[in-house]
Amino acid sequence: MNLSLYFKKFFNSSQISGILLILCVIVSLLIANSSASESFQLFLDKEIGTSVFHLEYPISIWINDGLMAVFFLLVGLEIKREIIEGELSSFKNASLPIFAAVGGMLVPAIIFTIFNSGTPYENGWGIPMATDIAFSLAIISMLGNRIPNSIKIFLAALAIVDDLGAILVIAIFYTDQIHWIYLLLSLGITLILFILNFLKVKKLIFYIIPGIFLWYFLHHSGIHATIAGVLLAFSIPTNESNTEMSPLEKLEHHLHFPVSFLIMPVFALANTNITFKSGMIDGLTNTLGLGIICGLILGKLIGINFFSFLAIRLKISSLPQNSSWLQMIGVGCLAGIGFTMSIFIALLSFKTEIQIQDEAKFAILIASFLSALLGFIILKVSSKKFAGN
């Protein structure tokens, strides 16, 4: 095997990208709790862009709203391909992630409310509803081929539906103002994209340029702009033929490397920037911390698996191909990695209470770490069990 093939194998390995992401998390935490923390935060807060089109934002916003829209574009492309020709092409398989996501949002919110109803923390009910799609997919990718692709696709689809739900929750309950003109323009651009698809336009440039405008209008509407990536992905044409690469497959191929080895690591560096402060640990034992931890760890696990069980029992859905309930439990645990979206909702929930924000961040970090660890162990055990059969 020559050197170029070694490099090809290295860069195509999803396990390596997962390890790289975790290393970036560790580096970011070390920076945030060192003498370089203030300089790093100033760098993230530095505004770049142009004020001419109201596109002057802090670097952290460009990462979370801009680069992550590209990540959502890639995941959306993969989901659409699976719907057209893969694991999600049957209604029974495609419906399961939707039922699971609904359960994975409702049960954590209920658990948080049980702990915090009537307290100063009750507005944070949306915090444990979210699944961090980037980190959850990174953890499952580290298991490589030991986990069936159907389970990975199920987690990706579940996380996308979950994130769309979280975005709707933010838009309806946590956004001060929706700019309806920009939202209507976004809907207009979306309609144009699907008309291009209907007319069988295949050149990617005719989708990418309107997609950029879609991101711009959505960002200014007050809704989280990463949804633009999903909408654009579902408008890109594909086919069921293996004779030639469709526009969707071409774009998917081009995006894998920059997303895995640039966008996701940068995202991890910017968003794990949590400085540990005195009093944070105390927040783990109050109703806020307990609501977040129990919501993310237990709520996600129970909600996803109970709603999945109901959908399968009623014969609406079916288990992902070659999968088991043990693996579904592992996925339910991984979905408890709330992290970035949960932190974002926490900041919106307690806009002026800095101490409460810090306590919520630490609870989210602990819950996400435990969820990742439990999910990884359960899925690894399940892979050994199936290898032994």
KOLNURO-539304 format. One record per residue (C-alpha): residue number from 0; x, y, z negated; chain. Coordinates in steps of 0.001 Angstrom, whole numbers. Example, Ala and Ser with C-alpha at 12.3 -4.5 7.8 and 13.67 -1.06 7.14 Angstrom:
BEGIN
<pos: 0&px: 12300&py: -4500&pz: -7800&unit: A>;
<pos: 1&px: 13670&py: -1060&pz: -7140&unit: A>;
This chain:
BEGIN
<pos: 0&px: 0&py: 0&pz: 0&unit: A>;
<pos: 1&px: 1573&py: 3305&pz: 1053&unit: A>;
<pos: 2&px: 1568&py: 6539&pz: -915&unit: A>;
<pos: 3&px: -1334&py: 8142&pz: 946&unit: A>;
<pos: 4&px: -3581&py: 5180&pz: 113&unit: A>;
<pos: 5&px: -2582&py: 5430&pz: -3539&unit: A>;
<pos: 6&px: -3625&py: 9070&pz: -3554&unit: A>;
<pos: 7&px: -6865&py: 8244&pz: -1742&unit: A>;
<pos: 8&px: -7666&py: 5599&pz: -4352&unit: A>;
<pos: 9&px: -6787&py: 8051&pz: -7134&unit: A>;
<pos: 10&px: -9005&py: 10853&pz: -5864&unit: A>;
<pos: 11&px: -11907&py: 8547&pz: -5031&unit: A>;
<pos: 12&px: -11935&py: 7114&pz: -8537&unit: A>;
<pos: 13&px: -14863&py: 8461&pz: -10537&unit: A>;
<pos: 14&px: -13173&py: 7103&pz: -13661&unit: A>;
<pos: 15&px: -10270&py: 9522&pz: -13197&unit: A>;
<pos: 16&px: -12615&py: 12505&pz: -12813&unit: A>;
<pos: 17&px: -14390&py: 11492&pz: -16037&unit: A>;
<pos: 18&px: -11093&py: 11258&pz: -17932&unit: A>;
<pos: 19&px: -10022&py: 14644&pz: -16500&unit: A>;
<pos: 20&px: -13289&py: 16203&pz: -17700&unit: A>;
<pos: 21&px: -12792&py: 14884&pz: -21241&unit: A>;
<pos: 22&px: -9189&py: 16161&pz: -21276&unit: A>;
<pos: 23&px: -10487&py: 19609&pz: -20310&unit: A>;
<pos: 24&px: -12975&py: 19443&pz: -23205&unit: A>;
<pos: 25&px: -10120&py: 18722&pz: -25632&unit: A>;
<pos: 26&px: -7940&py: 21501&pz: -24162&unit: A>;
<pos: 27&px: -10811&py: 24003&pz: -24362&unit: A>;
<pos: 28&px: -11501&py: 23148&pz: -28026&unit: A>;
<pos: 29&px: -7790&py: 23489&pz: -28840&unit: A>;
<pos: 30&px: -7613&py: 26900&pz: -27135&unit: A>;
<pos: 31&px: -10800&py: 28083&pz: -28878&unit: A>;
<pos: 32&px: -9295&py: 27242&pz: -32257&unit: A>;
<pos: 33&px: -5821&py: 28674&pz: -31632&unit: A>;
<pos: 34&px: -4282&py: 32138&pz: -31453&unit: A>;
<pos: 35&px: -5161&py: 32182&pz: -27731&unit: A>;
<pos: 36&px: -8913&py: 32039&pz: -28381&unit: A>;
<pos: 37&px: -9525&py: 35788&pz: -28181&unit: A>;
<pos: 38&px: -7533&py: 36158&pz: -24955&unit: A>;
<pos: 39&px: -9345&py: 33192&pz: -23413&unit: A>;
<pos: 40&px: -12748&py: 34632&pz: -24335&unit: A>;
<pos: 41&px: -11773&py: 38023&pz: -22910&unit: A>;
<pos: 42&px: -10804&py: 36254&pz: -19684&unit: A>;
<pos: 43&px: -14199&py: 34501&pz: -19518&unit: A>;
<pos: 44&px: -15957&py: 37818&pz: -20212&unit: A>;
<pos: 45&px: -14026&py: 39674&pz: -17499&unit: A>;
<pos: 46&px: -16407&py: 40876&pz: -14786&unit: A>;
<pos: 47&px: -15550&py: 40209&pz: -11162&unit: A>;
<pos: 48&px: -17472&py: 40732&pz: -7927&unit: A>;
<pos: 49&px: -19074&py: 43753&pz: -6342&unit: A>;
<pos: 50&px: -21624&py: 46150&pz: -7778&unit: A>;
<pos: 51&px: -22913&py: 46997&pz: -4284&unit: A>;
<pos: 52&px: -25283&py: 43994&pz: -4204&unit: A>;
<pos: 53&px: -25532&py: 43670&pz: -7996&unit: A>;
<pos: 54&px: -23045&py: 40799&pz: -7899&unit: A>;
<pos: 55&px: -20673&py: 41836&pz: -10665&unit: A>;
<pos: 56&px: -20720&py: 39183&pz: -13387&unit: A>;
<pos: 57&px: -18433&py: 37747&pz: -16073&unit: A>;
<pos: 58&px: -16301&py: 34797&pz: -14957&unit: A>;
<pos: 59&px: -18328&py: 32521&pz: -17267&unit: A>;
<pos: 60&px: -21536&py: 33412&pz: -15369&unit: A>;
<pos: 61&px: -19880&py: 32694&pz: -12011&unit: A>;
<pos: 62&px: -18890&py: 29280&pz: -13377&unit: A>;
<pos: 63&px: -22218&py: 28367&pz: -14989&unit: A>;
<pos: 64&px: -24571&py: 29841&pz: -12396&unit: A>;
<pos: 65&px: -22373&py: 29766&pz: -9289&unit: A>;
<pos: 66&px: -20048&py: 26761&pz: -9359&unit: A>;
<pos: 67&px: -22616&py: 24606&pz: -11135&unit: A>;
<pos: 68&px: -25131&py: 25297&pz: -8356&unit: A>;
<pos: 69&px: -22651&py: 23487&pz: -6072&unit: A>;
<pos: 70&px: -22526&py: 20600&pz: -8557&unit: A>;
<pos: 71&px: -26333&py: 20423&pz: -8534&unit: A>;
<pos: 72&px: -26211&py: 20527&pz: -4737&unit: A>;
<pos: 73&px: -24017&py: 17417&pz: -4660&unit: A>;
<pos: 74&px: -26132&py: 15511&pz: -7176&unit: A>;
<pos: 75&px: -29289&py: 16557&pz: -5321&unit: A>;
<pos: 76&px: -27810&py: 15244&pz: -2058&unit: A>;
<pos: 77&px: -27051&py: 11900&pz: -3698&unit: A>;
<pos: 78&px: -30552&py: 11661&pz: -5146&unit: A>;
<pos: 79&px: -32178&py: 12477&pz: -1795&unit: A>;
<pos: 80&px: -30050&py: 9854&pz: -15&unit: A>;
<pos: 81&px: -31136&py: 7270&pz: -2573&unit: A>;
<pos: 82&px: -34797&py: 8283&pz: -2128&unit: A>;
<pos: 83&px: -34571&py: 7904&pz: 1665&unit: A>;
<pos: 84&px: -32490&py: 4744&pz: 1939&unit: A>;
<pos: 85&px: -31364&py: 3526&pz: -1467&unit: A>;
<pos: 86&px: -32319&py: 2614&pz: -5024&unit: A>;
<pos: 87&px: -35105&py: 5221&pz: -5262&unit: A>;
<pos: 88&px: -36741&py: 4416&pz: -1915&unit: A>;
<pos: 89&px: -39608&py: 2517&pz: -3584&unit: A>;
<pos: 90&px: -42235&py: 4338&pz: -5666&unit: A>;
<pos: 91&px: -41699&py: 1972&pz: -8612&unit: A>;
<pos: 92&px: -38019&py: 2882&pz: -8824&unit: A>;
<pos: 93&px: -38422&py: 6578&pz: -8029&unit: A>;
<pos: 94&px: -41176&py: 7109&pz: -10606&unit: A>;
<pos: 95&px: -39233&py: 5655&pz: -13547&unit: A>;
<pos: 96&px: -36742&py: 8571&pz: -13958&unit: A>;
<pos: 97&px: -39681&py: 11006&pz: -13990&unit: A>;
<pos: 98&px: -41520&py: 9141&pz: -16754&unit: A>;
<pos: 99&px: -38253&py: 8717&pz: -18657&unit: A>;
<pos: 100&px: -37401&py: 12425&pz: -18362&unit: A>;
<pos: 101&px: -40842&py: 13473&pz: -19618&unit: A>;
<pos: 102&px: -40454&py: 11235&pz: -22662&unit: A>;
<pos: 103&px: -36893&py: 12457&pz: -23109&unit: A>;
<pos: 104&px: -38142&py: 16044&pz: -23327&unit: A>;
<pos: 105&px: -41333&py: 15618&pz: -25358&unit: A>;
<pos: 106&px: -40103&py: 13371&pz: -28188&unit: A>;
<pos: 107&px: -36971&py: 15458&pz: -29061&unit: A>;
<pos: 108&px: -39098&py: 18642&pz: -29115&unit: A>;
<pos: 109&px: -41619&py: 16943&pz: -31416&unit: A>;
<pos: 110&px: -38877&py: 15682&pz: -33760&unit: A>;
<pos: 111&px: -37312&py: 19170&pz: -33948&unit: A>;
<pos: 112&px: -40725&py: 20721&pz: -34661&unit: A>;
<pos: 113&px: -41413&py: 18197&pz: -37450&unit: A>;
<pos: 114&px: -38208&py: 19352&pz: -39174&unit: A>;
<pos: 115&px: -38595&py: 23076&pz: -38484&unit: A>;
<pos: 116&px: -42270&py: 24005&pz: -38240&unit: A>;
<pos: 117&px: -42855&py: 27113&pz: -40347&unit: A>;
<pos: 118&px: -39133&py: 27797&pz: -40816&unit: A>;
<pos: 119&px: -37009&py: 30600&pz: -39287&unit: A>;
<pos: 120&px: -35638&py: 27968&pz: -36873&unit: A>;
<pos: 121&px: -38934&py: 26906&pz: -35251&unit: A>;
<pos: 122&px: -38243&py: 28841&pz: -32034&unit: A>;
<pos: 123&px: -35393&py: 26434&pz: -31256&unit: A>;
<pos: 124&px: -37724&py: 23542&pz: -30328&unit: A>;
<pos: 125&px: -36336&py: 23551&pz: -26770&unit: A>;
<pos: 126&px: -32721&py: 22922&pz: -27855&unit: A>;
<pos: 127&px: -32796&py: 19082&pz: -27991&unit: A>;
<pos: 128&px: -34857&py: 18757&pz: -24797&unit: A>;
<pos: 129&px: -31913&py: 19191&pz: -22435&unit: A>;
<pos: 130&px: -29470&py: 16626&pz: -21026&unit: A>;
<pos: 131&px: -26074&py: 17851&pz: -19839&unit: A>;
<pos: 132&px: -25911&py: 16234&pz: -16426&unit: A>;
<pos: 133&px: -22187&py: 16897&pz: -15858&unit: A>;
<pos: 134&px: -20976&py: 15318&pz: -19096&unit: A>;
<pos: 135&px: -23438&py: 12402&pz: -19094&unit: A>;
<pos: 136&px: -22448&py: 11415&pz: -15547&unit: A>;
<pos: 137&px: -18763&py: 11810&pz: -16435&unit: A>;
<pos: 138&px: -19090&py: 9352&pz: -19334&unit: A>;
<pos: 139&px: -20959&py: 6715&pz: -17317&unit: A>;
<pos: 140&px: -18511&py: 7120&pz: -14420&unit: A>;
<pos: 141&px: -15668&py: 6012&pz: -16722&unit: A>;
<pos: 142&px: -17215&py: 2528&pz: -16794&unit: A>;
<pos: 143&px: -16628&py: 2206&pz: -13057&unit: A>;
<pos: 144&px: -18064&py: -857&pz: -11324&unit: A>;
<pos: 145&px: -18924&py: -2572&pz: -14617&unit: A>;
<pos: 146&px: -22284&py: -768&pz: -14564&unit: A>;
<pos: 147&px: -24691&py: -1324&pz: -11645&unit: A>;
<pos: 148&px: -25100&py: 1650&pz: -9326&unit: A>;
<pos: 149&px: -28840&py: 1563&pz: -9973&unit: A>;
<pos: 150&px: -28248&py: 2580&pz: -13611&unit: A>;
<pos: 151&px: -25957&py: 5466&pz: -12574&unit: A>;
<pos: 152&px: -28552&py: 6654&pz: -10050&unit: A>;
<pos: 153&px: -31297&py: 6350&pz: -12679&unit: A>;
<pos: 154&px: -29277&py: 8518&pz: -15100&unit: A>;
<pos: 155&px: -28551&py: 11105&pz: -12380&unit: A>;
<pos: 156&px: -32224&py: 11298&pz: -11348&unit: A>;
<pos: 157&px: -33353&py: 11414&pz: -14986&unit: A>;
<pos: 158&px: -30866&py: 14206&pz: -15761&unit: A>;
<pos: 159&px: -31956&py: 16264&pz: -12740&unit: A>;
<pos: 160&px: -35657&py: 15997&pz: -13668&unit: A>;
<pos: 161&px: -34700&py: 16785&pz: -17273&unit: A>;
<pos: 162&px: -32696&py: 19851&pz: -16236&unit: A>;
<pos: 163&px: -35500&py: 21078&pz: -13993&unit: A>;
<pos: 164&px: -37817&py: 20689&pz: -16964&unit: A>;
<pos: 165&px: -35386&py: 22611&pz: -19171&unit: A>;
<pos: 166&px: -35152&py: 25370&pz: -16558&unit: A>;
<pos: 167&px: -38970&py: 25627&pz: -16507&unit: A>;
<pos: 168&px: -39048&py: 25758&pz: -20319&unit: A>;
<pos: 169&px: -36468&py: 28570&pz: -20261&unit: A>;
<pos: 170&px: -38385&py: 30434&pz: -17545&unit: A>;
<pos: 171&px: -41757&py: 30159&pz: -19331&unit: A>;
<pos: 172&px: -40826&py: 30394&pz: -23020&unit: A>;
<pos: 173&px: -37343&py: 31923&pz: -23287&unit: A>;
<pos: 174&px: -37121&py: 34453&pz: -20433&unit: A>;
<pos: 175&px: -37992&py: 38038&pz: -21312&unit: A>;
<pos: 176&px: -38981&py: 38992&pz: -17792&unit: A>;
<pos: 177&px: -39515&py: 37266&pz: -14444&unit: A>;
<pos: 178&px: -38772&py: 39447&pz: -11411&unit: A>;
<pos: 179&px: -41581&py: 38298&pz: -9143&unit: A>;
<pos: 180&px: -40310&py: 39965&pz: -5955&unit: A>;
<pos: 181&px: -37069&py: 37976&pz: -6128&unit: A>;
<pos: 182&px: -39000&py: 34807&pz: -7006&unit: A>;
<pos: 183&px: -41272&py: 35259&pz: -3965&unit: A>;
<pos: 184&px: -38203&py: 35844&pz: -1770&unit: A>;
<pos: 185&px: -36748&py: 32604&pz: -3177&unit: A>;
<pos: 186&px: -39919&py: 30735&pz: -2230&unit: A>;
<pos: 187&px: -39735&py: 32267&pz: 1261&unit: A>;
<pos: 188&px: -36141&py: 31093&pz: 1742&unit: A>;
<pos: 189&px: -37081&py: 27622&pz: 475&unit: A>;
<pos: 190&px: -39913&py: 27470&pz: 3014&unit: A>;
<pos: 191&px: -37509&py: 28474&pz: 5819&unit: A>;
<pos: 192&px: -35069&py: 25714&pz: 4791&unit: A>;
<pos: 193&px: -37759&py: 23030&pz: 4969&unit: A>;
<pos: 194&px: -39028&py: 24390&pz: 8301&unit: A>;
<pos: 195&px: -35466&py: 23997&pz: 9657&unit: A>;
<pos: 196&px: -35516&py: 20415&pz: 8404&unit: A>;
<pos: 197&px: -38913&py: 19817&pz: 10062&unit: A>;
<pos: 198&px: -37535&py: 21220&pz: 13349&unit: A>;
<pos: 199&px: -34622&py: 18732&pz: 13031&unit: A>;
<pos: 200&px: -31934&py: 21429&pz: 12972&unit: A>;
<pos: 201&px: -28717&py: 19547&pz: 12175&unit: A>;
<pos: 202&px: -25973&py: 22188&pz: 11981&unit: A>;
<pos: 203&px: -25108&py: 22646&pz: 8302&unit: A>;
<pos: 204&px: -24319&py: 26347&pz: 8682&unit: A>;
<pos: 205&px: -28048&py: 27038&pz: 9286&unit: A>;
<pos: 206&px: -28743&py: 25616&pz: 5827&unit: A>;
<pos: 207&px: -25717&py: 26906&pz: 3905&unit: A>;
<pos: 208&px: -26268&py: 30598&pz: 4732&unit: A>;
<pos: 209&px: -29964&py: 30641&pz: 3667&unit: A>;
<pos: 210&px: -28877&py: 28549&pz: 654&unit: A>;
<pos: 211&px: -26550&py: 31362&pz: -468&unit: A>;
<pos: 212&px: -29413&py: 33861&pz: -204&unit: A>;
<pos: 213&px: -31637&py: 31420&pz: -2134&unit: A>;
<pos: 214&px: -29073&py: 31350&pz: -4962&unit: A>;
<pos: 215&px: -28855&py: 35178&pz: -4944&unit: A>;
<pos: 216&px: -32635&py: 35692&pz: -5130&unit: A>;
<pos: 217&px: -33153&py: 32994&pz: -7773&unit: A>;
<pos: 218&px: -30358&py: 34426&pz: -9896&unit: A>;
<pos: 219&px: -31974&py: 37859&pz: -9809&unit: A>;
<pos: 220&px: -35448&py: 36438&pz: -10469&unit: A>;
<pos: 221&px: -34521&py: 35511&pz: -14040&unit: A>;
<pos: 222&px: -34663&py: 31742&pz: -13422&unit: A>;
<pos: 223&px: -31491&py: 29680&pz: -13837&unit: A>;
<pos: 224&px: -29855&py: 29800&pz: -10407&unit: A>;
<pos: 225&px: -28544&py: 26219&pz: -10431&unit: A>;
<pos: 226&px: -31986&py: 25067&pz: -9246&unit: A>;
<pos: 227&px: -30998&py: 26565&pz: -5868&unit: A>;
<pos: 228&px: -28546&py: 23678&pz: -5423&unit: A>;
<pos: 229&px: -31305&py: 21074&pz: -5822&unit: A>;
<pos: 230&px: -33719&py: 22893&pz: -3485&unit: A>;
<pos: 231&px: -31014&py: 23257&pz: -835&unit: A>;
<pos: 232&px: -30032&py: 19589&pz: -1185&unit: A>;
<pos: 233&px: -33573&py: 18364&pz: -546&unit: A>;
<pos: 234&px: -33814&py: 20461&pz: 2622&unit: A>;
<pos: 235&px: -30644&py: 19017&pz: 4233&unit: A>;
<pos: 236&px: -31623&py: 16450&pz: 6909&unit: A>;
<pos: 237&px: -30617&py: 12805&pz: 6656&unit: A>;
<pos: 238&px: -31537&py: 9513&pz: 8328&unit: A>;
<pos: 239&px: -31842&py: 5826&pz: 7552&unit: A>;
<pos: 240&px: -29358&py: 4863&pz: 10269&unit: A>;
<pos: 241&px: -25788&py: 3739&pz: 9581&unit: A>;
<pos: 242&px: -24633&py: 4401&pz: 13139&unit: A>;
<pos: 243&px: -23728&py: 8056&pz: 12528&unit: A>;
<pos: 244&px: -23220&py: 10323&pz: 9539&unit: A>;
<pos: 245&px: -26186&py: 12587&pz: 8903&unit: A>;
<pos: 246&px: -25711&py: 16271&pz: 7929&unit: A>;
<pos: 247&px: -26512&py: 15257&pz: 4339&unit: A>;
<pos: 248&px: -23812&py: 12567&pz: 4301&unit: A>;
<pos: 249&px: -21254&py: 14918&pz: 5863&unit: A>;
<pos: 250&px: -21874&py: 17617&pz: 3240&unit: A>;
<pos: 251&px: -21874&py: 15024&pz: 459&unit: A>;
<pos: 252&px: -18494&py: 13725&pz: 1690&unit: A>;
<pos: 253&px: -16966&py: 17228&pz: 1755&unit: A>;
<pos: 254&px: -18224&py: 18160&pz: -1715&unit: A>;
<pos: 255&px: -17043&py: 15107&pz: -3697&unit: A>;
<pos: 256&px: -13429&py: 16202&pz: -4140&unit: A>;
<pos: 257&px: -13950&py: 19887&pz: -5118&unit: A>;
<pos: 258&px: -16817&py: 19017&pz: -7476&unit: A>;
<pos: 259&px: -15010&py: 16158&pz: -9245&unit: A>;
<pos: 260&px: -11564&py: 17716&pz: -9491&unit: A>;
<pos: 261&px: -12224&py: 21455&pz: -9596&unit: A>;
<pos: 262&px: -15780&py: 22477&pz: -10495&unit: A>;
<pos: 263&px: -16440&py: 19991&pz: -13306&unit: A>;
<pos: 264&px: -13057&py: 20489&pz: -15053&unit: A>;
<pos: 265&px: -13414&py: 24294&pz: -14846&unit: A>;
<pos: 266&px: -16949&py: 23976&pz: -16196&unit: A>;
<pos: 267&px: -15668&py: 21919&pz: -19150&unit: A>;
<pos: 268&px: -12880&py: 24396&pz: -19917&unit: A>;
<pos: 269&px: -15283&py: 27328&pz: -19963&unit: A>;
<pos: 270&px: -18138&py: 25739&pz: -21884&unit: A>;
<pos: 271&px: -16407&py: 23788&pz: -24637&unit: A>;
<pos: 272&px: -14953&py: 27054&pz: -25888&unit: A>;
<pos: 273&px: -16398&py: 26671&pz: -29413&unit: A>;
<pos: 274&px: -14513&py: 28186&pz: -32347&unit: A>;
<pos: 275&px: -15029&py: 26327&pz: -35617&unit: A>;
<pos: 276&px: -16073&py: 28649&pz: -38441&unit: A>;
<pos: 277&px: -16691&py: 28245&pz: -42147&unit: A>;
<pos: 278&px: -20300&py: 27383&pz: -42878&unit: A>;
<pos: 279&px: -20776&py: 25446&pz: -39632&unit: A>;
<pos: 280&px: -20643&py: 22089&pz: -41447&unit: A>;
<pos: 281&px: -23316&py: 23250&pz: -43894&unit: A>;
<pos: 282&px: -25576&py: 23784&pz: -40903&unit: A>;
<pos: 283&px: -25550&py: 20036&pz: -40191&unit: A>;
<pos: 284&px: -27605&py: 19274&pz: -43301&unit: A>;
<pos: 285&px: -30250&py: 21999&pz: -43040&unit: A>;
<pos: 286&px: -33456&py: 21519&pz: -41043&unit: A>;
<pos: 287&px: -31948&py: 23205&pz: -37960&unit: A>;
<pos: 288&px: -28996&py: 20803&pz: -37799&unit: A>;
<pos: 289&px: -31110&py: 17742&pz: -38619&unit: A>;
<pos: 290&px: -33704&py: 18720&pz: -36014&unit: A>;
<pos: 291&px: -31044&py: 19095&pz: -33311&unit: A>;
<pos: 292&px: -29083&py: 15940&pz: -34206&unit: A>;
<pos: 293&px: -32132&py: 13698&pz: -34671&unit: A>;
<pos: 294&px: -33776&py: 15237&pz: -31597&unit: A>;
<pos: 295&px: -30811&py: 14606&pz: -29317&unit: A>;
<pos: 296&px: -29693&py: 11221&pz: -30655&unit: A>;
<pos: 297&px: -32969&py: 9564&pz: -31687&unit: A>;
<pos: 298&px: -35459&py: 11650&pz: -29718&unit: A>;
<pos: 299&px: -33797&py: 11077&pz: -26354&unit: A>;
<pos: 300&px: -33282&py: 7363&pz: -27027&unit: A>;
<pos: 301&px: -36865&py: 6777&pz: -28191&unit: A>;
<pos: 302&px: -38557&py: 9084&pz: -25668&unit: A>;
<pos: 303&px: -36749&py: 7771&pz: -22594&unit: A>;
<pos: 304&px: -37121&py: 4097&pz: -23454&unit: A>;
<pos: 305&px: -40687&py: 4258&pz: -24813&unit: A>;
<pos: 306&px: -42010&py: 6135&pz: -21783&unit: A>;
<pos: 307&px: -40020&py: 3826&pz: -19466&unit: A>;
<pos: 308&px: -41474&py: 782&pz: -21255&unit: A>;
<pos: 309&px: -45011&py: 2161&pz: -20841&unit: A>;
<pos: 310&px: -44487&py: 2883&pz: -17129&unit: A>;
<pos: 311&px: -43115&py: -623&pz: -16548&unit: A>;
<pos: 312&px: -45761&py: -2295&pz: -18734&unit: A>;
<pos: 313&px: -48504&py: -513&pz: -16761&unit: A>;
<pos: 314&px: -46770&py: -1698&pz: -13557&unit: A>;
<pos: 315&px: -46321&py: 1866&pz: -12328&unit: A>;
<pos: 316&px: -42531&py: 1545&pz: -12331&unit: A>;
<pos: 317&px: -39870&py: -1152&pz: -12471&unit: A>;
<pos: 318&px: -36455&py: -1464&pz: -14105&unit: A>;
<pos: 319&px: -33496&py: -327&pz: -11967&unit: A>;
<pos: 320&px: -32129&py: -3207&pz: -9881&unit: A>;
<pos: 321&px: -29752&py: -5607&pz: -11699&unit: A>;
<pos: 322&px: -30157&py: -3669&pz: -14941&unit: A>;
<pos: 323&px: -31243&py: -4609&pz: -18466&unit: A>;
<pos: 324&px: -32997&py: -2971&pz: -21395&unit: A>;
<pos: 325&px: -29664&py: -2859&pz: -23221&unit: A>;
<pos: 326&px: -28321&py: -668&pz: -20430&unit: A>;
<pos: 327&px: -31459&py: 1475&pz: -20583&unit: A>;
<pos: 328&px: -30761&py: 1981&pz: -24306&unit: A>;
<pos: 329&px: -27214&py: 3032&pz: -23391&unit: A>;
<pos: 330&px: -28585&py: 5538&pz: -20865&unit: A>;
<pos: 331&px: -31004&py: 6839&pz: -23509&unit: A>;
<pos: 332&px: -28024&py: 7514&pz: -25756&unit: A>;
<pos: 333&px: -26021&py: 9254&pz: -23003&unit: A>;
<pos: 334&px: -29018&py: 11484&pz: -22287&unit: A>;
<pos: 335&px: -28547&py: 12831&pz: -25820&unit: A>;
<pos: 336&px: -25502&py: 14748&pz: -24561&unit: A>;
<pos: 337&px: -27259&py: 18110&pz: -24580&unit: A>;
<pos: 338&px: -24219&py: 20339&pz: -24699&unit: A>;
<pos: 339&px: -24219&py: 23267&pz: -22245&unit: A>;
<pos: 340&px: -27943&py: 23565&pz: -21542&unit: A>;
<pos: 341&px: -28744&py: 22984&pz: -25233&unit: A>;
<pos: 342&px: -26238&py: 25679&pz: -26253&unit: A>;
<pos: 343&px: -27756&py: 28021&pz: -23655&unit: A>;
<pos: 344&px: -31260&py: 27478&pz: -25103&unit: A>;
<pos: 345&px: -29860&py: 27957&pz: -28635&unit: A>;
<pos: 346&px: -28448&py: 31349&pz: -27631&unit: A>;
<pos: 347&px: -31823&py: 32341&pz: -26170&unit: A>;
<pos: 348&px: -33696&py: 31041&pz: -29238&unit: A>;
<pos: 349&px: -31655&py: 33045&pz: -31759&unit: A>;
<pos: 350&px: -30477&py: 36062&pz: -29787&unit: A>;
<pos: 351&px: -29431&py: 38240&pz: -32739&unit: A>;
<pos: 352&px: -28684&py: 35621&pz: -35435&unit: A>;
<pos: 353&px: -24998&py: 34864&pz: -34782&unit: A>;
<pos: 354&px: -24629&py: 32546&pz: -37781&unit: A>;
<pos: 355&px: -27629&py: 30460&pz: -36702&unit: A>;
<pos: 356&px: -26187&py: 30306&pz: -33178&unit: A>;
<pos: 357&px: -22889&py: 28976&pz: -34573&unit: A>;
<pos: 358&px: -24664&py: 26362&pz: -36716&unit: A>;
<pos: 359&px: -26740&py: 25260&pz: -33715&unit: A>;
<pos: 360&px: -23633&py: 25021&pz: -31490&unit: A>;
<pos: 361&px: -21844&py: 22808&pz: -34007&unit: A>;
<pos: 362&px: -24883&py: 20541&pz: -34435&unit: A>;
<pos: 363&px: -25158&py: 20242&pz: -30634&unit: A>;
<pos: 364&px: -21439&py: 19406&pz: -30369&unit: A>;
<pos: 365&px: -21680&py: 16682&pz: -33048&unit: A>;
<pos: 366&px: -24896&py: 15216&pz: -31604&unit: A>;
<pos: 367&px: -23463&py: 15227&pz: -28074&unit: A>;
<pos: 368&px: -20227&py: 13561&pz: -29211&unit: A>;
<pos: 369&px: -22110&py: 10822&pz: -31118&unit: A>;
<pos: 370&px: -24505&py: 10296&pz: -28196&unit: A>;
<pos: 371&px: -21592&py: 9964&pz: -25762&unit: A>;
<pos: 372&px: -19773&py: 7512&pz: -28049&unit: A>;
<pos: 373&px: -22861&py: 5365&pz: -28711&unit: A>;
<pos: 374&px: -23891&py: 5367&pz: -25045&unit: A>;
<pos: 375&px: -20401&py: 4412&pz: -23861&unit: A>;
<pos: 376&px: -20081&py: 1569&pz: -26409&unit: A>;
<pos: 377&px: -23538&py: 139&pz: -25653&unit: A>;
<pos: 378&px: -22999&py: 273&pz: -21882&unit: A>;
<pos: 379&px: -19546&py: -1284&pz: -22241&unit: A>;
<pos: 380&px: -20977&py: -4108&pz: -24382&unit: A>;
<pos: 381&px: -23749&py: -4623&pz: -21837&unit: A>;
<pos: 382&px: -21199&py: -4884&pz: -19005&unit: A>;
<pos: 383&px: -19249&py: -7578&pz: -20892&unit: A>;
<pos: 384&px: -22451&py: -9460&pz: -21587&unit: A>;
<pos: 385&px: -23374&py: -9501&pz: -17917&unit: A>;
<pos: 386&px: -19844&py: -10407&pz: -16874&unit: A>;
<pos: 387&px: -20110&py: -13469&pz: -19117&unit: A>;
<pos: 388&px: -23371&py: -14677&pz: -17534&unit: A>;
